[in-house]
Amino acid sequence: MQMIRVRTRMALSACAMLYRSSISGPVRLMTTDTQSVAAKLSSSGLLRSQALIGGKWVDAYDGKTIKVHNPATGEVITDVPCMGGRETNDAISSAYDAFSSWSKLTAAERSRYLRKWYDLIMAHKEELGQLMTLEQGKPLKEAIGEVSYGAGFIEFSAEEGKRIYGDIIPSPLADRRLFVLKQPVGVVGAITPWNFPLAMITRKVGPALACGCTVVIKPSELTPLTALAAAELSIQAGIPPGVVNVVMGNAPDIGDTLLASPQVRKITFTGSTKVGKKLMEGAAATVKKVSLELGGNAPCIIFDDADLEVALKGALATKFRNTGQTCVCANRILVQEGIYDKFANAFAKAVQNMKVGDGFTEGVEQGPLINEAAVQKVESFVEEATSKGAKVLVGGKRHSLGMTFYEPTVVTGVNSEMLLAKEEVFGPVAPLLKFKTDEEAIQMANDTNAGLAAYIFSTNIKRAWRVTEALEYGIVGVNEGLVSTEVAPFGGVKQSGLGREGSKYGMDEYLEMKYVCLGSMS
């Protein structure tokens, strides 16, 4: 079998290249502020710098490491193992061995472990938020909010795991009894991104564990520390060795190993559509179950009957959350011509007042982008749009703070042929497009291969329902820009993925159905 190489860049096949691609310029030593935060986290036992395999903290077998940086300053926080296939195989074996006992626990017993894990996460939400800001850059208030949001998936799963019901089917034959059982799928490989270092893990691992599965987690090499801290708390919660494993390092090798192993029965992934397609292709060789939460190109439609204040608040929230680095960010803001100029001016004024800076600074609303490559992508999209006639109302360049900070930006005169409208910018840039009719707005919104999230702002309930039903998206927010919650199904259509996360529907992703026909017994 020819292995499918899971890559985000063709050159990223060695740990040295992983390290080199994560920073730009000389390595910076930690300042006193960064040192004090890191020291506090270390003393709490949450700053882990080893992987977790079979309940033991381990280094890479060849001793190789990757440096983890603070994107706001470029400073090195710590080194973590740069692992590959050998370590991943051991993690899979550990999860496979643990599955036999974990899956046999009652749902109530697993629930108690998960509830304890949830309690510990919430008890340490300040430290986890600090760690997240340190390695990912988002403002501390937002990071702590993610901790609570992420913990919610553990709590919900602990409760919902006790409500996984089978079924009894009326038999067409008098001497038969027909049953449906739901059982855990097995070992799960969970591959998670850097933009939500905790929540993207808990919304996969929570339901997996509640259903009786065991997991091998591969967090992003850019933000592994939050994942390791969460794993440490899972140990403190008493979750048995091997149930939760964490490996990181050479993404192609780790991905190939997870795909090739017949002991891994499911892959769950959040990330780019390009990598998701490769994972789907690779999973076919062993016919694994696959859940994919992939890229988006979310339209935010502002109708001329919208409440302007509500629309402004919602558009700002959905566009600039996490500095625009989310898959459900409003990538295109479609504004009806009757309100276009008024909305653009008010929106630009609000964006201009946003405070940009280090996430630990009080009042900061926008942190840095994750790395230099992200900044260059944003720059190229804005330059392409302006070269074709678009106009920058606010921002449009790197921030004076330097590093990977970029000014919150509003661009008008954008059309559907520009990159800003066709692809995810994944940064703090809001392109405004003008439309005339409802039908035109729907056509513009659906003119993409993506179908994750969309937003509508209108005070006309008939219009809101009509447009909602016409939009080809898995999630629609009506007069609301923040739609994510553990109690609702999260996922997309078209090339934005397969399956759902969160809610009772997300539990089914980690279960297999078994039909039992019971014949007459003497």
Salt bridges, closest charged atoms under 4 A:
ASP79 OD1 - LYS67 NZ 3.51
ASP119 OD1 - ARG115 NE 3.50
GLU127 OE2 - HIS124 ND1 3.34
GLU146 OE1 - LYS138 NZ 2.52
GLU155 OE2 - ARG115 NH1 2.87
GLU160 OE1 - ARG163 NH2 3.27
ASP175 OD2 - ARG176 NH1 2.77
GLU221 OE2 - LYS218 NZ 2.78
GLU232 OE1 - ARG48 NH2 3.17
ASP253 OD1 - ARG5 NH2 3.03
ASP256 OD2 - ARG5 NH1 2.34
GLU293 OE1 - ARG203 NH2 2.80
ASP304 OD1 - ARG463 NH1 3.71
ASP305 OD2 - ARG463 NH1 3.18
GLU372 OE2 - ARG398 NH2 2.51
GLU379 OE2 - ARG398 NE 2.82
GLU384 OE2 - LYS388 NZ 2.62
GLU407 OE2 - LYS397 NZ 3.18
ASP438 OD1 - ARG463 NH2 2.98
ASP438 OD2 - ARG466 NH2 2.74
GLU472 OE1 - LYS494 NZ 2.96
GLU501 OE1 - ARG203 NE 2.64
GLU501 OE2 - LYS204 NZ 2.64
ASP508 OD1 - LYS182 NZ 3.41
GLU509 OE1 - LYS266 NZ 3.98
